[in-house]
Amino acid sequence: MTEITLCYQDESMVVVDKPKGLLVHRTAIDSQERRALVQVLRDQLGQYIYPVHRLDKPTSGLVVCALNKQVARSLSEQFAQGNVSKVYRAIVRGHVAGISRIEHPLRDEVDRRGNKLINGTPREATTDVEVAKHWTVQLPVDRYPEGRYSSVYLRPHTGRFRQLRRHMKHCAHPIIGDVRYGKGTHNRFFETALGFRRLWLHAHSLEFTHPETGLPLSVVAPTNCDFVACESWFASFEMDPEPGGLAANPDQHSTAVTGILSP
């Protein structure tokens, strides 16, 4: 596979842009998959790495990896204590309200080793949602004469298993391409129109404290070509008026976040 894009690098850590379809590390949830970011990046950098958080296999975007155990412990604590500001981009079904907060408990679905749980413990979970654009695709989808979708920014305040995917399903705006929590009709509609399949969720930006300098560090992922292709397709149809909360320039949506989701 092609080299992993490095978005930030120094002697103690790297922040990389994980491609969709790649595990961060091997797990019991996907025991047949042999490729993982840990092995690919280790070979690319020529040294051992320590991922300090996770992204689902189908999610693309930023992942932080330490280059030594001490830095790994410090960064892991920041993630565990909720001291890392995370913003994701997503394409979801329906026209979402401009700004909202989802506060809905989620049951544990896996244990710390990745083994599935039945009737796991419910835990508090909070996600902020802000709309970038509403889109109307003037083609029949499912039983409707047209498709309605939203480009949104999501900021999780807790780190539950598949929180964003489960929260968007809970509010009836599932993420497109989500084979577990979404709807197959819309997923197939996007796959046919764009010529490829993916979960439309991308880890867009991170802000945290550098473990050695003590200074704030903000990293923004490069523009994702899949989202560019999707928004170009959307733009070929009539676009709804811009909801409040984000700048009206579509190009800005891939490079900056404003309003409540500003890091």
C-alpha positions in Angstrom: 0.0 0.0 0.0 1.0 3.7 -0.4 2.8 5.4 2.5 0.8 6.8 5.4 0.6 10.6 5.3 2.3 12.2 8.2 0.4 15.3 9.4 2.8 16.1 12.3 6.1 14.6 13.4 8.8 15.3 16.0 11.1 13.1 18.1 8.4 12.0 20.5 5.3 11.5 18.4 3.6 11.5 15.0 0.0 12.3 13.9 -1.0 10.5 10.8 -3.9 10.5 8.3 -5.2 6.9 8.5 -6.8 5.7 5.3 -10.3 4.2 5.4 -10.4 0.4 5.6 -7.3 0.0 7.8 -7.3 -1.2 11.4 -5.3 0.9 13.9 -4.1 -2.4 15.3 -5.2 -6.1 15.2 -8.2 -6.9 17.2 -10.5 -9.8 18.0 -13.4 -7.8 16.5 -11.8 -8.3 13.0 -9.6 -11.4 13.6 -9.3 -12.2 9.9 -7.7 -8.8 9.0 -3.9 -9.0 8.9 -3.0 -5.4 7.9 -2.9 -2.7 10.6 -1.7 0.8 10.9 0.8 -0.1 13.6 2.7 -2.5 11.4 2.5 -0.3 8.3 3.7 2.8 10.1 6.4 0.9 12.0 7.9 -0.3 8.7 7.6 3.2 7.2 9.3 5.0 10.0 11.7 2.2 10.9 10.9 2.2 14.6 8.3 1.0 17.1 5.2 3.1 17.6 2.5 3.3 20.3 -1.0 4.3 19.1 -2.7 6.1 22.0 -6.3 6.0 20.8 -8.4 4.2 18.1 -10.4 4.8 15.0 -12.8 2.3 13.6 -11.5 0.4 10.6 -13.8 2.2 8.1 -13.2 5.6 9.5 -10.4 7.7 8.0 -8.4 10.6 9.5 -6.1 11.6 12.3 -4.5 9.1 14.6 -1.8 10.0 17.3 1.1 7.6 17.8 3.8 8.0 20.4 7.4 7.1 19.7 8.3 6.0 23.3 6.4 4.6 26.3 6.6 7.7 28.5 5.0 9.9 25.8 2.4 7.1 25.2 1.4 7.2 28.8 1.0 11.0 28.9 -1.0 11.1 25.7 -3.2 8.1 26.7 -4.1 10.0 29.9 -5.1 13.0 28.0 -7.5 10.9 25.8 -8.8 9.0 28.8 -9.5 12.1 30.8 -11.3 13.9 28.0 -8.6 16.5 27.5 -8.3 16.1 23.8 -10.6 18.2 21.5 -11.7 16.0 18.6 -13.7 17.1 15.5 -15.0 14.7 12.8 -16.6 15.3 9.5 -19.6 13.2 8.4 -22.2 12.9 5.7 -25.5 11.8 7.2 -29.0 11.1 6.1 -31.6 13.8 6.3 -31.5 17.6 7.0 -30.1 18.0 10.5 -30.9 21.0 12.8 -28.2 23.6 12.6 -26.6 23.1 16.1 -27.5 20.5 18.6 -26.2 18.3 21.4 -26.9 14.6 21.8 -26.9 13.3 25.3 -27.8 9.6 25.2 -26.3 6.8 27.3 -24.6 4.0 25.3 -24.1 0.4 26.5 -20.7 -1.1 26.4 -20.6 -3.4 23.3 -17.1 -4.7 23.8 -14.7 -5.2 26.7 -11.1 -3.8 26.9 -9.8 -6.8 24.8 -12.3 -6.2 22.0 -14.6 -9.1 22.9 -18.3 -8.6 22.4 -20.6 -8.0 25.4 -24.2 -8.7 25.8 -26.2 -6.3 28.0 -23.2 -4.1 28.7 -23.2 -1.3 31.2 -24.9 1.9 30.0 -22.6 4.9 30.2 -23.2 8.6 29.7 -22.3 9.9 26.2 -22.4 13.4 24.7 -21.8 14.6 21.2 -22.1 18.1 19.7 -23.4 18.3 16.1 -23.1 21.3 13.8 -24.3 21.5 10.2 -22.0 22.6 7.5 -24.5 22.2 4.6 -27.8 20.7 3.7 -28.0 18.9 0.4 -31.0 17.8 -1.7 -30.3 15.2 -4.4 -33.1 15.3 -6.9 -33.2 11.6 -7.6 -35.6 9.0 -6.0 -34.1 7.2 -3.0 -35.9 4.4 -1.2 -39.5 5.3 -1.1 -38.9 9.1 -1.5 -38.8 11.2 -4.7 -35.5 12.8 -3.6 -32.7 12.3 -1.2 -31.9 14.7 1.7 -28.5 14.7 3.3 -26.3 16.9 5.6 -22.6 17.5 5.8 -21.9 17.9 9.5 -19.1 18.4 12.1 -19.2 16.2 15.2 -17.4 16.7 18.5 -17.6 13.8 21.0 -17.2 14.8 24.6 -17.0 11.2 25.7 -15.2 8.2 24.1 -17.7 5.4 24.0 -17.4 2.5 21.5 -18.6 3.7 18.1 -20.2 6.7 19.8 -20.7 9.0 16.8 -22.2 6.2 14.6 -24.5 5.1 17.4 -25.5 8.7 18.4 -26.3 9.6 14.8 -28.5 6.5 14.4 -30.2 7.4 17.7 -31.2 10.9 16.3 -32.5 9.3 13.0 -29.6 10.8 11.0 -27.3 7.8 10.5 -23.9 8.2 8.8 -24.0 7.2 5.2 -22.0 4.0 4.4 -22.6 2.6 7.9 -23.4 -1.0 7.3 -24.2 -1.7 11.0 -26.2 1.4 12.1 -27.2 2.9 8.8 -29.6 1.9 6.0 -28.5 -0.1 3.0 -30.7 1.7 0.5 -28.9 5.0 1.0 -25.5 3.3 1.3 -25.9 1.6 -2.1 -27.2 4.8 -3.6 -24.0 6.6 -2.7 -21.8 3.7 -3.8 -23.5 3.6 -7.2 -23.4 7.3 -7.7 -19.7 7.8 -6.6 -18.3 4.5 -7.7 -16.8 3.5 -4.4 -17.9 2.4 -0.9 -16.9 3.9 2.4 -18.2 5.0 5.8 -18.6 8.8 5.5 -16.8 9.6 8.7 -13.5 11.4 8.9 -11.4 12.4 11.9 -10.8 16.1 10.9 -8.9 17.8 13.7 -7.3 17.2 17.1 -6.1 19.6 19.8 -4.2 18.5 22.8 -1.2 19.4 25.0 2.2 18.4 23.7 3.4 15.9 26.3 7.0 17.3 26.4 6.7 21.0 25.7 3.4 21.5 27.6 2.2 23.8 24.8 -1.2 23.3 22.9 -0.9 21.5 19.6 -3.6 21.6 16.9 -3.5 19.3 13.9 -5.9 19.4 10.9 -6.1 16.5 8.5 -5.5 17.2 4.8 -8.5 17.6 2.5 -10.0 14.2 2.0 -10.5 13.4 -1.7 -13.5 11.2 -1.1 -15.4 14.1 0.6 -14.3 16.4 -2.2 -15.8 14.0 -4.8 -19.0 13.7 -2.7 -19.5 17.4 -2.4 -18.9 17.9 -6.1 -21.6 15.4 -6.8 -23.9 17.2 -4.3 -23.1 20.5 -6.0 -24.5 19.2 -9.3 -27.9 19.4 -7.7 -29.7 22.4 -6.3 -28.3 23.3 -2.9 -30.5 24.3 0.0 -29.9 27.7 1.7 -27.0 27.6 4.0 -27.9 27.0 7.7 -26.2 29.1 10.3 -23.1 28.1 12.2 -20.4 27.8 9.5 -19.0 30.0 6.7 -20.9 29.8 3.4 -17.7 29.1 1.3 -17.7 25.4 0.6 -14.0 25.3 0.3 -13.6 26.4 3.9 -15.5 23.3 5.1 -12.5 21.1 4.4 -9.9 23.3 6.1 -11.5 25.0 9.1 -14.2 24.6 11.7 -16.0 27.6 13.2 -18.8 28.1 15.7 -19.2 25.7 18.6 -16.8 23.2 17.1 -13.8 25.4 17.0 -10.9 23.7 18.8 
